[in-house]
Amino acid sequence: MRTSDFDYILPQELIAQRPLTPRDASRLLVLDRENGRIDHKQFTDILDYFNPGDILVVNNSRVIPGRLYGRKPTGGKAEILLLEQLDDTRWKALVGGKKLDEGSEILLDDGEGLVGTVTAVLDGPQREISFSQPVDGYLYEHGHVPLPPYIHEILDDPERYQTVYSRPEGSAAAPTAGLHFTGDLLFALREKGVIFEMVTLHVGLDTFKPVEAETVADHLIHSEWATISSETARRINEAKLAGGRIIAVGTTAVRVLETGALKSAGLMGSYQNISARDAAGETSNMCPWKPVSAFEGPTDLFIYPGYKFRAVQMMITNFHLPQSSLLMLVSAFAGRDNIMAAYETAVAQKYRFYSFGDAMLIK
């Protein structure tokens, strides 16, 4: 399977530059993965697709204000985008600026002497940065919420790049499928008898970048930290056994739930190549349901066509970048031909794409 199989043409004017108000004002493309049928709705119509006892699972990770500006001792501009905290003062980060090699220093703006030193050169523009003191307090006074590079307009309210249920901080990018939910819509779902559960996956920027390998299976996906608490796993499993459907909000929630199901099935260690292994088995893209196990730690689950889903039965998602691992994940869930046809329809109908764009329900 080639990466080019997941390419499509998107007019630039369809890349949403700002969120809609209210959050749930977006359009909703509903895709039936059994027959490929497409319906066009509003996001508030999503209530019609839930039954009492269904389990709505969201990723509650919160984006850290991790974009920092500074300068080199020589006066040249520099930028740091924090990706992952390694200890009290060390972070994995993306850096912008010339000749930021090991030993280079970055003097942070308004930081009262706060200095970041490059302690290791990683892949491409990634660096390990050691700060002269913990940066937690600095972030909330001087840090900026990082928006994706395809968004060129300034966001007036940074909370619009956070979900209304965001809790633990740690993401470098928002789990954007959840941006459509309002408090009122969640309340309406609960009133209908839908069970609301939260898991956590701290989103890294590698999730969104295009796959560069010519062959999909040769792509190395980076691991991300995730957790399902024992109480959450118990409630999800009990509701499923009582007849509810597991509905994941976003590809990140899918990866958490499927990781928990793989662990429940006794498959431990790396899941980088699980899709290729699954593809060698039966032709259906669904396995018999597996309970979700509680866990805390990294997951490198790479889902592309061939993967057999063990937990998730429906998915709410946004429209993803061409040749991205996220587009491959939804193609595994709904079938590549169905997804590419849905994307072609969405372009023709002028849906809004990417982080601040419209939504898709795959059922």
N, C-alpha and C positions, 0 to 999 in steps of 0.2 A: 504494500500500500504506500503510495507516494504522497508526499506533503502537498504537491500541486493539486491533488484530488480535492483539496479543501480550500481552494482559492475561489474568489468571486469578485466581481467589480462593484464598487460602492462609490457613487457620486459624493464628493466631499461635502456638499451642502446637506447631506443626510446625517452627518455626524453631529449629534446634539451638543451644543455649546453651553447650555444652561438647563437646570432642572425646571420642570413645570411646577406651577402652583395651582392647586394643592398637589401633594406628592402623588396621589392616586388618580390624577387627571390624564395619565398616559394611556395610550392605546394598548390593546392586548390581542396578539395573534394566538389563536388556539389551534394547536396541531394535534390531530388524532393519529398516533403512530401506527395504529392497526391498519388504517385505510388511506392515510395521507390527506384526509379532509382538512381544510383550513376554514376557520371562521374568524371574522373580524369583530372585536368587542372593545369595550372600555375596561380599564383595569378593575373598576368597582364591580364589574360583572363577574369577577372571579368567585364571588359568593355562590353563584349558581352551580359551580363545579365541585363544591365540597358537600360531603354528607356528614351528619352527626357521627362522631366517633373517629373521623379522620384525624391524622396526626400531622400538623404543620410544623416542620423543623427548620429553624433559621440559624444562621451563623451570627452570633452576637459580638464578634470582634469589632473593636473600635480603632479607627485610623489615628496613629500618633502624629502630632504636628512636627514631623521629622525632617522637613526641608529647612536647612540652615545656611545662612549666607556669611561669608567672611572674606578674608584676603590673605595672600601670602606675605611673608615679611618683606618681600621686594615690592609689594603694592598691587600685584596682580589679583584679579578677582578669583574667588573660589566658591564652590558650592558643595554642600554635603547633603545627601539624602540617606537618612538612617534606615537600615533594613532589618537588622536583627541585633538585639543586645546580647553580648557575650559574657560580660560581668558588670560590675558597678561602673566601670569607666571605659570599657572596650565595646565597640560596635562594629558590625559589618555594615558597610555603606557604599553607595555610589558617590563618586566625586566628579565634579566638573571643574576644569581648570588645567592649565598647561604644566607639565613636568611635576606632577604630584607623585613622586616616587617614595620609596621607603626612606623615612627620616624627614620628609617634608612636613612643615608646620603650617597650620591654618589658624589665623587669629579671627575668632568669631566676632561678628558685629554686635555691639551693645552687650558684650559678654563679660565686662568687667575683668578682663584679663584671661578669659577662658580660651584655651588653646587645644586644638586637635592635632595629634601627630600621627602620620601614616606609619604604622608598625608592620604592615605586610601588604604586598601587592597581590591581589587575587585575580579572578578572570576579568578581562576587559577593563572597564572603568571601576570595578569593585575594589575596595580597599578595606583593610582592617584599620580602624581609627582608635587611638587611645587618647581620651580627653584628660586634661589636667585636673578635673574634678567631675563628679557625677553631673549629668546634664538634665536630670529630671525637671528641676525647677526652671532651668533656662528655657526648656521647650515650651512651657506654658506662657512664658512672657515674650519670647522672641521667635519661637518656631512657627513654621507655616505648614498647613495641611497640604500634602503634595497631590496635585491633580495630574491625571494622565497627560502625556505629551500632545495628544490630539485635541485637548481642550485649550483654547487660546484666550478665552475670556476670563476676566477676574470674577471669582465667586464672592458675592457680597456677604453671604452668610455661610461660614465654613460648616455649620451643622447640617447643611443640605447635602454634604458629602459623608454624612454619618446616617446610619439607620436609626429609627426612633427607639429601638431596643438595644442599641450598642452598649456594651458594658466593659469588658476587660480590654485594655489597650495593647496593641502589638502589631497591627496591620500597617503595611506600607501603601495599601490601596483598599478601597471600600469593597465589601461584598455587595455589588451594585444591584443585584436582583431584589434585595430587600429595601432599596430606597423608595420603592413605590408604596410601601405600607404606611398608613397613618394609624394613630391611636384609635380613631373611630372605626376604621376598617378592621383592625384586630379585635376590637370589642364586639363588632358585629359577627365576626367569625366565632368567637367564643360563645356568643348568644345562640348561635346555630348549633353549638355542641362540638365544634372543632377543638381539638386538643393542641395547645401551643407549647412547643418545646424548643430549648436553645442548646446548641452545641457551639464549640469555638474552633475556628481555624484562623490563625494569623496569616493574612494574605501577603505574599511576597510579590515583587514586581515580575519575577520570572514566570509567574502564572500567565501573564498577559502578553508576553512577547511572542512573536511569530516563531514557529518551529523552523530551524535553519537546516536541519538534516534533510537530505533528499528523500530518504525513506523514513516513514513515521517511526518505526520500531527502533531506529538508531538515535532518536532524540533522547537526551538525558534530562528528565524533569527534576527540578530541585525539590528537596523535602521542605515541608512547612509544619510548624508546630500545631497540634490539634488536641482536643480533649472532648470526651463524652463522660459525664459523671455517672456513677453507678445508679443514682436515683433516676437520672434522665433515661439511661438505657433500660432500666426496669419499667418505667412508665411507657416508653415507646413499644417495648415488646409486649406488655400487657394489652395495650390498646390495639396492637396489630392482631394479637390472638383473639381479641374480642370482635374482630371484623373490620377494623379501621384500615385505611390506606395510608402509607407513609409518603408524604408530599414534601419534597425538599425545595427550599427557597435558595436557588443559586447553585452553581457548580461546586462551590466550596463546601456547602452543606452535603452535597452528594458525596464528595470525597471523604468527608468525615464519617458519614453513615456507612458507606461501602467499606471503609477501612475497619470500622467496628464489626461489620458482618464477616469480613475476611478473617479477622482475629477469632470471632466466634466459631468459624468453620475450622479453626486449627491451623490456618495458614499464617505463619509468622515471618518476620524479617522484612526484606525489601519487596515492594509491590511494583517495582519499575517495569517488570516484564510480564505481569499477570495477564494483560490483555492478549499478548501473543500466545501464552499458554492456554488461556480460555478458548482462543480461536481455533485451537487444534481439536476441540471437543465438539459438542452438539451445535447445531446451527442456530438455535434460538438465542436471543440476547438476554434471556432471563433464566436464572437458576431457581430451583425451589427456594422459597424464602428462608433466610437465616436470621436468627436473633442477632441483635446488635450488642456487642460487648463494650463495656466501659474501658477506656484507655486514656492515657495521657502521654504524649510524646510526638516525635516526627512521623509524618507519612509522606512517602514518595509515590503514592498510587498514581499511575499514569493510565487513564482510561481513554481508549480509542476503539474503533469498530473491531469487534471480536470479543470484547469484554462481556462477561455474563453478570448482569446486575443481580445482587443478592438481597437488597433491602429496599431500594427506592422504587416507587411505583408511578409517581407523577413528579413533574419538575416545573418550577417557575424559574425563568431565566431571562436575561437580556440578549441582545444580538451581539455576537462576538466578532473579533477581528479575523480577517482571512488568515488561513494557515496557522491558527493558534491552537494550542492544546485544548482550549475551552470549546472551540468549534468541533474538535474531534470528539470530545466527551459527549456533547449533545447529539452528535452523529451516531455515536455508539448506542445511545438511548433510543433514538427515534428512527435510525436508519439514515445513511448518508444521503440517499436520493430524496427522502422526505425532507430532510433539513435543507438541502440545496434548493429544492423547489420552493420551500417556505421562504428562504432568504430572497429568492428571485421575486416572489410575490411581494414580500415586504418592501423591496426596492421599488417595484412598480407602483405600489400603493403609498410610497413616500413615508414609510415608517421612520422614526428617529432611531439612530443606531448608537451603540456603545454605552458608556457609563451613565449618562443622563438621558438615555433614549427610552424607547418603548419596551414592552415586555412580551414574552412568549410563555404560554402554558402548554406543556407537552403532556398529553394524557394517554 
